[in-house]
Amino acid sequence: MTPPEDELSTMAMEELDAALDLSFDEMKRITPWGDSFPGFAPSGREVEVERRYLWAHEPAGGILVEVEVRDPVLKVGAEAKAVLAPED
């Protein structure tokens, strides 16, 4: 059986990939923004997924994309993030 944290880490990385499907220009139009929604981990347990698009401190004009997946029952979670530089 996969430990809960490993499953959540994998799910956070997959959700980050989906969050990064937006173009930089599309992200720029919605930043700063965040949303959370219920989801299901591969094991079938219910989790909370949160996405955040924030202005990065470095590089200037960059966007920080964060995804957090939490299991509120077990009180565990995992986060994945990426920083995107502005397009020239």
Residue pairs with C-beta under 8 A, 6 or more apart in sequence:
2 42
2 43
4 71
4 74
4 76
5 76
5 78
7 41
7 42
7 43
8 41
8 47
8 69
8 70
8 71
8 76
8 77
8 78
9 78
9 80
10 42
11 39
11 41
11 42
11 47
11 49
11 69
11 78
12 67
12 68
12 69
12 78
12 79
12 80
13 80
15 49
15 51
15 67
15 69
15 80
16 65
16 67
16 80
16 81
16 82
19 51
19 53
19 65
19 67
20 65
20 82
20 84
22 30
24 63
24 84
24 86
24 87
25 87
27 53
27 63
27 65
27 84
28 63
28 86
30 53
31 53
31 54
31 55
31 63
32 52
32 53
32 54
32 55
33 52
33 53
34 50
34 51
34 52
34 53
34 54
35 50
35 51
36 48
36 49
36 50
36 51
37 48
37 49
38 46
38 47
38 48
38 49
39 46
39 47
39 48
39 49
39 69
40 46
40 47
41 47
41 69
41 71
45 71
45 73
47 69
47 70
47 71
47 72
48 69
48 70
48 71
48 72
49 67
49 68
49 69
50 66
50 67
50 68
50 69
50 70
51 65
51 66
51 67
52 64
52 65
52 66
52 67
52 68
53 63
53 64
53 65
54 63
54 64
54 65
54 66
55 61
55 62
55 63
55 64
56 62
56 63
56 64
56 83
56 84
58 83
59 83
59 85
59 86
60 86
61 85
61 86
62 83
62 84
62 85
62 86
63 83
63 84
64 81
64 82
64 83
64 84
65 81
65 82
65 83
65 84
66 79
66 80
66 81
67 79
67 80
67 81
68 77
68 78
68 79
69 77
69 78
69 79
70 76
70 77
71 77
